[in-house]
Amino acid sequence: MSHKLVRNQPEKEGRKKKRLNRIYLFCFIALTISFVTVWVSVSLTSAKFDDQMEDMVLGKDYFIEDVTIVKKKVDSYSSSELSTNENYFFYYGNDEQKKMQVPHDIYMQYLIGDKIPAYTVNHVYYGYNEESILPKEEFVQNELMKCFGVLLGVGIVTIAILYWLNRIT
C-alpha cells in the first residue's frame, strides 16, 4: 500500500508541472499578441503624426509667432530619493494655464520680457516644438501606449524565464 502512494506522487507532480507549463505558454502567447498589437498601433499612430506634420503648411495650417515671456518656472519632482526630474516652463499671456515646456538650455537663454518663437495652430495656445501642435489627446494616448508596450515586453520576458525555469527543474 505504501508503495502505491509513493509511486503516485511523481505522477501528480508531473501533471502539475505540465499544467503550469501550459499556463505559462498561454500567458506567453496572449502577451505576445497584445505586444504586437500595441506596437503596431503605436507605429501607425506615429506614422499618421509624421504624415500630418509633413502635410501641414507654414502660414496655412500652423504658424510661428513671437511670444512674450511673462513668467518662468521650474517644476521639480522626485521619483525616488536618488533622482529628481525638472520641467522648465515659459508662461505667456495673462492666464496661468498658458505655458509651454522648453528644454533646459532654452530656459537659461531667455529672460522674462524676451520674445521666443513658438508654434501655434489657433493663435491662442503655443508650443516650443512642432510636436506641441499635434492633437494633445491622441499624442498623449500614443505615449501611454508606448509605456504599456514596454510593460508587455517585460511581462513576456518574465513569463519566458519562468517557463524556462519550470522546464529545467
Secondary structure, DSSP 8 states (H G I E B T S, - for coil): -HHHHHHHHHHHHHHHHHHHHHHHHHHHHHHHHHHHHHHHHHHHHHHHHHHHHHH--BTTTBEEEEEE--EEEEEEEESSSS-EEEEEEEE-SS-TT-EEEE-HHHHHH--TT-EEEEEESSSSS-BSSGGGGS-HHHHHHHHHHHHHHHHHHHHHHHHHHHHHHHHH-
